[in-house]
Amino acid sequence: MKGFHDSIYCNDVNCFGKHSCDYYNDLIPDYTLTIGVKTNFTIPGRDLFEHPGTDGGCKFAIYNSGNNYILGEFFLHYYYSVYDVRHCKIGLGKVIDLHPPVAPMPET
């Protein structure tokens, strides 16, 4: 995130925006994480925000963690996870909305 936009600043762990999160909705590109050789997982840029920062700015949900990633709440909104503890495996799949909102009927 650092260097992406003049109003974004980072400390050793977090990145923050000086403006409200709404300001960044169309500025932050989608984030694609590749796990393994060919598996890509994409999160829309507008969903990479956490609760507002303490100064009324915006806190981003990606942390400066070196080579480690914590796939938290923002990731699990888009990808379902299955844990196989016995075999030390994790399966991930795209969440499908089985009950999409119904468009209102046009008035006649």
C-alpha positions as CSV (number, residue, x, y, z in Angstrom):
1,M,0.0,0.0,0.0
2,K,2.8,2.3,0.8
3,G,3.6,4.6,-2.2
4,F,0.3,3.8,-3.8
5,H,-1.4,7.1,-2.9
6,D,-0.1,10.2,-1.2
7,S,-2.8,10.0,1.5
8,I,-1.8,6.4,2.6
9,Y,0.8,6.0,5.3
10,C,2.1,2.8,7.0
11,N,3.8,2.0,10.2
12,D,5.6,-1.3,10.9
13,V,2.4,-3.2,11.0
14,N,-0.6,-1.4,9.6
15,C,-1.5,1.0,6.7
16,F,-3.9,3.9,7.1
17,G,-5.6,6.4,4.9
18,K,-6.0,10.0,6.0
19,H,-9.5,10.1,4.4
20,S,-12.7,8.1,5.2
21,C,-12.9,4.6,3.8
22,D,-15.5,5.8,1.2
23,Y,-12.8,8.0,-0.4
24,Y,-10.7,4.9,-1.3
25,N,-13.5,2.7,-2.7
26,D,-12.7,3.4,-6.3
27,L,-8.9,4.1,-5.8
28,I,-7.7,0.7,-4.3
29,P,-7.4,-2.0,-7.0
30,D,-8.5,-5.6,-6.4
31,Y,-6.0,-7.6,-4.5
32,T,-5.0,-11.0,-5.9
33,L,-3.2,-13.5,-3.7
34,T,-1.7,-16.6,-5.4
35,I,-1.5,-19.7,-3.2
36,G,0.4,-22.7,-4.7
37,V,1.4,-22.6,-8.3
38,K,-1.8,-21.5,-10.1
39,T,-4.5,-20.8,-7.6
40,N,-5.5,-17.1,-7.5
41,F,-7.8,-15.6,-4.9
42,T,-9.1,-12.1,-5.6
43,I,-10.6,-9.6,-3.1
44,P,-12.3,-6.5,-4.5
45,G,-10.3,-3.4,-3.5
46,R,-13.4,-1.8,-1.9
47,D,-13.5,-4.6,0.7
48,L,-9.9,-4.2,1.9
49,F,-10.8,-1.8,4.7
50,E,-11.3,-2.4,8.4
51,H,-13.1,-0.2,10.9
52,P,-12.2,3.5,10.6
53,G,-8.9,4.5,12.3
54,T,-8.9,6.5,15.5
55,D,-8.4,9.8,13.7
56,G,-11.4,9.3,11.5
57,G,-9.3,8.0,8.7
58,C,-9.4,4.5,7.2
59,K,-7.5,1.4,8.3
60,F,-6.6,-1.2,5.6
61,A,-7.1,-4.9,6.3
62,I,-3.7,-6.0,4.9
63,Y,-0.9,-6.0,7.4
64,N,2.8,-5.7,7.0
65,S,3.7,-9.2,8.1
66,G,6.7,-10.0,6.0
67,N,6.3,-13.3,4.2
68,N,3.3,-14.4,6.3
69,Y,-0.4,-13.8,5.6
70,I,-3.4,-14.0,7.9
71,L,-6.4,-14.7,5.8
72,G,-9.0,-13.1,8.0
73,E,-12.5,-11.9,7.8
74,F,-12.2,-9.9,4.6
75,F,-10.9,-13.0,2.8
76,L,-13.5,-15.4,4.3
77,H,-16.4,-13.2,3.0
78,Y,-15.4,-14.4,-0.5
79,Y,-13.8,-17.9,0.1
80,Y,-15.2,-20.8,2.1
81,S,-12.6,-22.8,4.1
82,V,-12.6,-26.4,5.1
83,Y,-10.1,-27.7,7.6
84,D,-8.8,-31.3,7.6
85,V,-6.9,-31.4,10.8
86,R,-6.2,-35.1,10.6
87,H,-4.3,-34.7,7.2
88,C,-3.1,-31.1,7.9
89,K,-4.9,-29.7,4.9
90,I,-7.0,-26.7,4.2
91,G,-9.4,-26.4,1.3
92,L,-10.6,-23.1,-0.1
93,G,-13.5,-22.4,-2.5
94,K,-15.4,-19.4,-3.8
95,V,-18.5,-18.5,-1.8
96,I,-21.6,-18.7,-3.9
97,D,-24.7,-16.8,-2.9
98,L,-27.5,-19.4,-3.1
99,H,-30.1,-16.7,-2.3
100,P,-29.3,-13.6,-4.3
101,P,-31.5,-10.6,-3.7
102,V,-34.6,-10.5,-5.9
103,A,-35.1,-7.5,-8.1
104,P,-38.4,-5.7,-7.4
105,M,-41.1,-6.2,-10.0
106,P,-41.8,-3.2,-12.2
107,E,-45.0,-1.4,-11.5
108,T,-47.7,-1.7,-14.1
